[in-house]
Amino acid sequence: MSPKSPQHGLLAELRSTLDSPGFSAALTTAAIGTVFFAHAIRAMIGWPGLIAAVIMLAALSAAVIVVRRDQFEWQGILPVSLLAFLGWSALSIVWSQYQWATLSGIAYQLAIALLAVFVAIARDLIQIVRAFGDVFRVLLATSLVLETLSGIIFDTPIRFLGIAGNLASGGPIQGVMGSRNMLGIVTMLAVITFFVEASTRSVRRGLAVTSLVLAGLVFVFSRSPVVSLVGLFVTLAAVALILVRRAPKDARAGWQLGVGALAVIGGVSAWILQGPILRMFNAGGEISLRLDLWQQTWSLTSVNSTEGWGWVGAWRPDILPFLALRTTNGQIPNSALNAYFDVWFQLGVVGFAAFVAFLGLALVRAWLVASNRRSVIHTWPALLLIAIALLSLAESSVLVEYGWFVLVVCAVRAAQELSWRSGLR
């Protein structure tokens, strides 16, 4: 075939498009938007439409990575702990009693992970934060508009999206996320992102203030007691991180130890005072509902405590053992409402150890980078990982879709900045 053939010209043009920064920017925004709007997409066009979108984005992401492979430093780019967790998840298909569900769950998990890896390595951190911020603004604004239409203008629920139309009575609202807790979680991540944008002046002051006001309104109307409690701890962690960053460099190690000691003391105190704390934040019986579901989950976990039942990600209520579990209000849960219990349930103690190691190492790396780098932009992965680690005590969203996506993005970014394998170069 001649070098000047039309086919050759088309391939060259395609390669040039995949290699362009503009295409990577658009693909990044599309990937972030798809995983955060997954519930809305699924509600409108079903699982086939969502899966088709994820496959298309994953294929484009893989193509960009291949075309730009010489631009990346591959040594240490993927955390070993991430590979170990994914490997054990895939291996669970051997003993799973629902192999078709495990296979599809693993494929979906890997596709989302591929999108996250692409975003983490193809864009600078400030570009990633801006892309997340843009998606969060659209998501929160869309949620508030739909809640206004449902709760005030038309005064009727939007059932296919899970919007109950409670805005006129002060909430709780669900937005495009399907539940108040999911909306509250995303709003918390948005608040962190908007604060980092404002601190780095990567957006105009007016846009930054508007974004924070929007997030504050949605957070208040979501009325999520779980996220409110976690938000308190994330705020304390942010204050601690600011103090460590401002400490003299030669005294920073002492500050780190002091913050670690305070975290341990705070954890022990929270455990001792768990009764009053749970009663304070047990609005609508949410904490009681979780405690009952955790007891049910643990009773089944002990049956296969070493290897687990097999990975599925989000629960499949049509197969055992998931169909045997019910919440106190009679609903069929789609998770254990605790990521740590959920991983132990699905992947046993080995998978639990791999997940905790993955999340823990990512958090430690991100915290050390945030503590020692001058730019405020480096605090974003650390604060998001702290929020995710705490939220995982009351939700399993970190294991699927947007939660898993955020975790992998932050973990890969932290590994790029601080990896033990970088010393092998």
Helices and strands as residue ranges (DSSP letters): H 6-19, H 21-36, H 38-67, G 69-71, H 80-91, H 99-122, H 125-148, I 149-153, G 159-161, G 167-169, G 175-177, H 180-200, H 205-222, H 225-246, G 249-251, H 252-272, H 274-280, G 283-285, H 286-301, G 302-304, G 322-324, H 339-372, G 376-378, H 379-391, G 397-399, H 401-417, G 420-424
